[in-house]
Amino acid sequence: MADRIVAANWKMNKLKREVDIFMDQFCKILRDLNYDNLEIVISPPYLYLERVISYRDINSCNFYLGAQDVSSFRGFGAYTGEISSKQLKDVGCKYVIVGHSERRQLLNEDESTVRAKIVSALEAELVPIVCVGETGEERKNGETEKVVSVQLDSVISVAKSNGYNSLVVAYEPVWAIGTGVTPTCEEIEKVHLFIKELLKDALGKEFPVLYGGSVKPENSGSLIEIANVDGFLVGGASLSVKSFIDIVNSVARR
Ligand code: PEP
């Protein structure tokens, strides 16, 4: 795995035609660029995973495929509507986003579900991008580290009991997602250091920690300068080729 990662999370956006327009333009730009030690991840809706990955194979365009979620059920079976980690691996995914705050809040995913999803991802040799982060209320109450450490306990307990190849954590303050507001550089630096140290103490190893929450071309250059920020998880700004490539370029320049 590269030292830096920029991952796009398209969420529930785009139709086939828009996927094709994006991938076409994106691959034309990417083919001419040479990024050293940087992995670019595109996470489309499940339906378009194969469509997106087909561009890499046809255009030798250098990105990795990510899924936005995975079932907490392992293997295969009678789980209507679910998608298993093995199926994601089978269609070419390398990464899977787990524990995104939208799923924690809108779909009531709790820590035990998040843990089961990490287990399932690791079993299929997918790299989980585990999202952690506090709500606005929790930040106001000074609970950021407490909340993040509970969420990281899931990562640590699964990693200890199941083993792992690679893991990525994304620090995504819930109040910064899709709002245009970001924490100050000092606040981000503090939480990233906290996450890095906690994981290192528990697992004896450093893991990439991405920042997510209103990353855009206007702020990505300064955000990537923050110590222990190893890249970004990008929502809204990943929907346009221009803004996503601008963000990728700012990470590549660091
Ligand atoms: C996200 O949902 O993971 C995210 C970071 O969204 P946005 O970039 O739109 O804030």
Residues whose N, C-alpha, C, O or C-beta is under 5 A from the ligand:
A	BS01	PEP	N9 A176 I177 G178 T179 G212 G213 S214 V215 L233 V234 G235 G236 A237
